[in-house]
């Protein structure tokens, strides 16, 4: 039986990172399942670029902006 494929939108990654987000637990669980290869996660290059833009933007991150290096490490 093949694994379920799930397309991850940028919001899932953002919510998984933001522990105060209302969808944090669900998003973190989905990412954990993908990392553990219980499901097959799919992401578009555009979503990676968008996530980088959000995480390094002071307005979007409400003052909790990440550095370029922190963001790169998180995405990797």
RAUR-V554347 format. One record per pair of residues at least 6 apart in sequence whose ideal C-beta (glycine too) atoms are under 7 Angstrom apart, sorted by the first residue. I is the first residue (numbers start at 1). J is the second residue. D is the distance in whole Angstrom. If there is no record, write none. Layout:
i:I j:J d:D
i:I j:J d:D
This chain:
i:3 j:39 d:6
i:3 j:40 d:5
i:4 j:39 d:5
i:4 j:40 d:7
i:5 j:40 d:5
i:5 j:42 d:6
i:6 j:30 d:7
i:6 j:39 d:6
i:6 j:41 d:6
i:6 j:42 d:7
i:7 j:42 d:5
i:8 j:41 d:5
i:8 j:42 d:7
i:8 j:43 d:5
i:8 j:47 d:7
i:9 j:47 d:6
i:10 j:47 d:5
i:10 j:50 d:5
i:10 j:51 d:5
i:12 j:27 d:5
i:12 j:30 d:6
i:13 j:51 d:5
i:14 j:51 d:7
i:14 j:54 d:6
i:15 j:21 d:4
i:15 j:23 d:4
i:15 j:24 d:5
i:15 j:27 d:4
i:16 j:24 d:7
i:16 j:27 d:4
i:16 j:28 d:4
i:16 j:31 d:5
i:17 j:74 d:7
i:18 j:24 d:6
i:33 j:39 d:5
i:34 j:41 d:3
i:48 j:75 d:6
i:51 j:75 d:6
i:52 j:71 d:6
i:52 j:75 d:7
i:54 j:60 d:5
i:55 j:61 d:6
i:55 j:66 d:5
i:55 j:71 d:5
i:56 j:65 d:6
i:56 j:66 d:6
i:56 j:68 d:6
i:56 j:71 d:5
i:57 j:65 d:7
i:58 j:65 d:5
i:66 j:74 d:7
